[in-house]
Amino acid sequence: MFRHCASLRSRALVIAVAGALGVSGAAFAAVPAGGQFSVLSHATQLSRGDVVQSAVPLTRTVHVTVALKLRNDAQLKAQLARPGQGAMTEAQIAADYLPTAAQAQAVVDYLKQAGFTNVRVSSNRMLVSGDASAAAAQAAFKTTLVNVHTHDGRSAFANNSAIQIPAALQGSVQAVLGLQTVHKAHILAKPMQTGTVGVFGHNPLDFASIYDANSLPAATNINVAVFGWGSMAPTLKDLKTFTTTNGLKNVTTHVVCVDYGGYNSGVIKTTDPTCANYDEGTTEWDIDSQDIVAMTGGVRSLTFYAAYGGYNTSITHALNEIVTPTKGEPKAKVINMSFGECERFEDINQGGDGSAQADDALFQLGALHGQTFSASTGDGGYDECAAYGFPPADNSASYPASSPWVVAVSGTTLRASTTTWARENVWIDAGGSPSSFEMAQPWQTALTYGPYAGYRGPDVAFDANPSSGAIVIVYGQYSQWGGTSLASPIFVGAWARIVQSNSKLGFAAPSLYTLPYSALHDVLAGNNGYYVAKRGWDWATGLGSFDVGAAAAALK
């Protein structure tokens, strides 16, 4: 109820403020006359505590990104469903799946006619971006923009009515991004506080022994990436300390800053590890990088992709850079994402901005390239969205983990020595639930059950309880952390090591579902507040964890 009322209040406020400012139909004159329009997405869904304050000034510059659709959807999904499917060539992908030059040009032409400047097309034609005044942007997409004071104390803005596009573009446009800055992703790390009886923290090097990754060669031919935001300078320093302290080889690192120095600016820079940004999550990127390096035994390169903040549009820009890297950047084979947000804020049909649909297309493009993205399922138990004012629901997942085109990694409490696995239970705070909108793909569909049979759920689960978590170096000091932010990099390291032994492997998810039960560590006890572990796949932990050596042998 409160969200509906907030939308009505803000719509009334726009009308009142617009009248006070003297806004009239003349403000919409920049839109080419004639033609039918279609609704693409709804007004931005606000969180509990978000307050609409005023209309966005008409002269304010707005940066908009139009995300395009991939082509031949049925053929694409059939291609990605093949276990062990390797990378396709760039020529094949362009011929069969990427938007055509004509589709991208049609968007460019419309933006320019509507008064946008600095219009640019990404090299893969998936994104078309441009700058305009708020007046021109509102007119182009027949929407209204309002300033919002967010529940976490930020000054943001959002579209307060539906976004519309010319009907002629409906077949090729996936989403219009950049018209809201209210919603952003958050990291998923939790510190050690009160311990769990019978478990203890681990040096990240322990996990390679516990999960039997050390039975395989180190992943020294594999390019890996950590996807995040903010300054990466402290993380690089901590990684250097970690490798030196543990007698490991130095890691070849790169930092790629996307939207360098500002929200949705489109600028990419590779020579400043601070990314002209403040530290927004060093602990998270420390957990990711140190556990990946320890689990892999060493990588060919580790690239940190830093978006500007956790803003949805900047994440989409960075994701596009990962799947189609600028010349000179290593192309990552396995990519870690220890972040997420309530999926309803990204789903175009539930008041989200459509970034889920845009990102799904890019994840599919990455899978065609043979890339595997791994995403943490969250640390709020089964109901990720409850904290933001949504009614309690048992189909409440975190995105991007809810995308079927990534590997969704849930969390366990690990019981092990420093070298030997004993068992795992569900970690009570582990995210894991059916998605509210994403459907399971063929490799998972038959395993889903209950009222949400057929919907997307987690794939695997690794250690996440802070009590059994990783002892990492943060700002030069040791501290113990967990969360599904730990589970995902453990999987990333495991998969990198498996791919080192079988270079033909591509997107991991379909292959994981071919693993024999003997290679899996089935999680048989515990719950995450609603979903209970059971034999085989379940909503809380997916398939469970696995013995890395046994999995590699089975996938050969």
Steps between C-alpha positions, in 0.01 A plus 500: 500500500773750592669464161178573312437806716859621453459477123176701510647764729806545281292520182292775652818675610639494146187661364503767772871581467487495120218753511699721737796490265288592201544168322257447217460295188781704348748298705404195297549661159835325444334163442436431130132533423286202405542129558372259761666448840503189718554468876837339568527519880305636794562775753794426728399294803616679815638337815373557853646833609552646151342848488411698188608863539454698178502490124838462334605838351435500127852621422672217686710271277384139491709213366286229343597154377270305270564125524424294191377142472691203369350330193380143443401434860390135462815406309712683757350317797540163327864582435568590865323192636767263366728373781866561429423752227815699427539852370355604166698721264435873490386463138243234594364705787471813287331316214243319713437691821627857533270792413540606141662826396161615372336437839768698681483781244123530544555568871780747423276686256216521750721630780654765279160612372381523860784738590763263641867577448819295540309199367726195492460130419694225677722287279260204527197724434336386825491849655423841352564793733445873483466821701206739514329750724239358735238677290615324182534163675150525647362592161687225316366227728171666601581479870558728799804522728501585871769549762499239776666493842578132544467287814881477515547878493582564134368765264366312198241531226251266336241480227160549664293372209533235233782513244375483143683444173397528137314184397739466208784435749310254717637191327863595560510701826538308826504784754564870547747547786632806679164652593532393863781501757290390799587131484851362516661169587665425834789276600436170678777462759441432871757531780566237764311587819357221716652165410321180405586205723729245340632709210788742452637742244738403220798644320373530140766246400311239704203498263707361212581196715158465660319499165773292330605769253868432573470167319491705178762728341485867592289718269802680357354520148168648609407869502267574791313819592346658809201721424428781747516875544696777668872539553705183456827650629467365859407154367809482279715583802329237717533236227872568475531458879297176488711338229828605660394381846387161367799441273294525179611639167411859421173532311482687169219748561308752294239758598236612252297800615161537330310830520828639627441788737122522473167323475427370150766713333610225263870569559733198531846532651765240583782704650352617832427229759303750710252537210462865610272359766500445873529164672157338486572138582865412552406220742291338229759518227762375751291191574444439130856542379682323782267199498510470122880509490523248785240265350653506151861465610577791268341651189624643173351838590248652739307800368293724726205658318381803696167655415406838649326408821253213490266693269306275264598683183870510589490128577351441155777710341768306688337168412506595133871580533565156652325308222650718224825633647688790348812397313783437745281371784528128583174324419387339825390137488346501849356809670399549863204717609462523879217752490128520434171671568133412523421371154169688487692827472654379175218301337332716239157353581509561878587868519867443423700690240553203268866458592429131570382450144794700362750312715346162418572568133860588583542190719376292208749675275775417751389136503528492120858623549562208735496716813359397839365765736456396864264693729437491875137423588491743794530509877141575598362148501224397264328842478741752344233763434332515841744758635389751235131507585370218285252265671660175623538259211661163445593583140733787581844466345802723453608612153736426320499159670143443382608527137504151345803601296734515800596243764308588818705409809324458833663453841580227750654453842818302428616234743854402411854486626756722333535237227203262499130549429256342749154640423305816428165627626289785366620834637191657658555838325574356156294642218318231311145510370304484176519809283189713465544526122799305364421152368730203547678378190501136378794391715314599819129495419426134577657529847286790621194415708206632699290810419788658306598199291651628177645817649867580539685398820860469626750272329764413761607599852835540676621625838338828603451498878734765646579255782650255249604779265822641360772679694605766252713814502297822503684833518812306592342318797360149535124466554246221454215536252229295338174545310414367158769749399739225607305214342508651151880554476555146630293375206682735259833357609368145470363553150817677382700197611259264321524704179880493528470121472238511223536814289203408280253565781299820469198625696497290815134468598383225258812295573451517877170315465674207329721433804445159661366494853832352616680825405257718696494596866124485539377728780251298703433711810405854593283776355519867405192612686251327270658257253634178649787290368405165349665222305593620153437850371308738729395867511742582782830363362442374147722199434720574802878528471726254321835326505694702242727216392211257462297759310788566258538127435126459438488794258784356292 
